[in-house]
């Protein structure tokens, strides 16, 4: 009987889910006036919560506007080259990097875990820090390019 009345989600899961909505709202607000190209998003591990298409859906559900999103990272589950990672970071408007958290299961995740110090240093040198937050057991830092979409294609 207890299973029928127990809430199905933990408080930590609900907090991380709310964080996904908050981050999507932030990206939406920073980019809603830009209609010239896709909003380019990078994440350093494979997750559907930071996937560009999921963000697109969250933005639509919450704001009733379609925005075009492009996922620059991850590139899939295979291990990328170092140069490809940094080229894709340079093309990104928003970058989510893990500062602390478990190593992912895929070769992509494991490679980017190894590159964490270099990725963090690159973001500090080239992007604007926005905030840190706990997201599904990971300490994540969000960076953005010169105020998101100041670059035109």
matplotlib code that plots the C-alpha trace (Angstrom):
import matplotlib.pyplot as plt

x = [0.0, 2.9, 4.1, 0.7, 1.0, 4.8, 5.8, 7.7, 10.6, 13.2, 13.7, 17.2, 15.6, 12.9, 15.5, 17.6, 14.5, 13.7, 17.2, 16.8, 13.8, 15.6, 18.6, 16.3, 14.5, 17.9, 18.9, 15.5, 15.7, 19.3, 18.5, 14.8, 15.6, 18.1, 16.5, 19.5, 20.8, 20.7, 21.6, 24.7, 24.9, 27.8, 27.8, 30.8, 28.9, 26.1, 22.7, 19.3, 18.7, 21.2, 20.5, 19.8, 16.5, 15.3, 16.1, 14.2, 11.1, 11.4, 11.5, 8.5, 6.5, 7.3, 7.3, 5.3, 8.0, 10.1, 13.8, 16.4, 19.0, 22.2, 24.2, 27.9, 28.9, 28.5, 29.3, 27.9, 29.2, 32.5, 35.7, 36.3, 39.8, 41.1, 41.0, 37.4, 36.4, 38.0, 36.8, 33.2, 33.6, 34.7, 31.5, 29.2, 27.0, 26.4, 28.7, 27.9, 31.0, 31.3, 33.4, 32.8, 31.0, 31.3, 33.0, 30.4, 30.0, 30.7, 34.0, 32.9, 32.3, 35.5, 37.6, 36.0, 36.5, 40.3, 40.1, 38.2, 41.2, 41.9, 38.2, 37.7, 40.8, 39.6, 36.1, 37.6, 39.8, 37.2, 33.7, 31.7, 30.9, 27.2, 26.6, 27.3, 24.7, 24.1, 22.6, 21.8, 24.9, 27.3, 28.6, 28.0, 29.3, 27.4, 29.4, 28.2, 29.9, 29.9, 26.4, 25.2, 24.5, 26.4, 28.2, 26.4, 26.9]
y = [0.0, 2.4, 2.3, 3.6, 6.8, 7.3, 10.3, 8.8, 11.3, 12.2, 15.8, 15.8, 14.7, 17.4, 20.0, 19.0, 18.9, 22.4, 23.5, 22.2, 24.4, 27.4, 27.0, 26.7, 29.9, 31.6, 30.6, 31.6, 35.0, 35.6, 34.6, 35.2, 38.3, 36.5, 34.9, 34.8, 31.3, 28.3, 28.7, 26.5, 24.5, 22.4, 20.0, 17.9, 14.7, 12.7, 13.5, 14.2, 17.0, 19.3, 18.2, 21.1, 19.5, 19.0, 22.6, 23.6, 21.6, 23.1, 26.6, 25.9, 24.4, 27.3, 30.2, 29.0, 30.1, 27.8, 28.6, 26.7, 24.9, 23.1, 20.8, 21.4, 18.9, 16.0, 14.7, 11.3, 8.6, 8.0, 9.7, 13.0, 14.4, 17.2, 19.6, 18.8, 19.5, 22.9, 23.9, 23.0, 24.9, 28.0, 27.8, 27.4, 30.1, 28.3, 25.7, 23.4, 21.9, 19.5, 20.8, 17.8, 14.6, 11.0, 9.9, 9.1, 5.7, 6.6, 7.2, 10.8, 11.4, 9.7, 11.8, 15.0, 14.0, 13.8, 17.2, 18.9, 21.1, 22.3, 22.8, 24.8, 26.9, 27.5, 28.6, 30.9, 32.5, 32.8, 32.8, 34.6, 32.6, 32.6, 30.3, 27.1, 24.6, 21.0, 19.0, 15.3, 14.7, 16.9, 20.4, 22.2, 25.6, 27.5, 29.8, 31.8, 33.5, 37.3, 37.5, 34.5, 35.3, 38.5, 36.7, 36.5, 33.8]
z = [0.0, 0.8, -2.9, -4.1, -2.1, -2.1, -4.3, -7.3, -7.4, -4.9, -3.8, -5.6, -8.8, -8.6, -7.9, -10.9, -13.1, -12.0, -12.7, -16.3, -16.7, -15.1, -17.4, -20.5, -19.4, -19.1, -22.5, -23.9, -22.4, -23.5, -27.1, -27.9, -29.9, -32.1, -35.2, -37.5, -36.7, -34.3, -30.7, -30.3, -27.0, -25.8, -22.9, -21.7, -21.1, -22.7, -21.2, -22.5, -20.0, -21.6, -25.2, -27.6, -28.8, -25.2, -24.5, -27.6, -26.4, -22.8, -24.3, -26.5, -23.6, -21.3, -23.7, -26.8, -29.2, -31.4, -31.3, -33.4, -31.3, -32.4, -30.2, -30.8, -28.1, -27.5, -31.0, -30.2, -27.9, -29.6, -28.4, -30.2, -31.0, -28.8, -31.7, -32.5, -28.9, -28.8, -32.3, -31.2, -27.9, -29.9, -32.0, -29.0, -27.5, -24.2, -22.6, -19.7, -18.1, -15.2, -12.4, -10.2, -10.8, -11.9, -15.1, -17.7, -19.3, -22.9, -24.6, -25.3, -21.6, -20.6, -23.0, -21.8, -18.2, -19.0, -20.7, -17.8, -16.7, -20.2, -21.0, -17.8, -18.5, -22.1, -20.9, -18.3, -21.0, -23.8, -22.3, -19.6, -16.5, -15.7, -12.7, -11.0, -10.0, -8.9, -11.7, -11.3, -9.0, -10.9, -10.1, -13.5, -14.6, -17.3, -19.6, -22.5, -25.4, -25.7, -24.3, -26.1, -29.7, -30.4, -33.2, -36.5, -39.1]

ax = plt.figure().add_subplot(projection="3d")
ax.plot(x, y, z, "-o")
ax.set_aspect("equal")
plt.show()
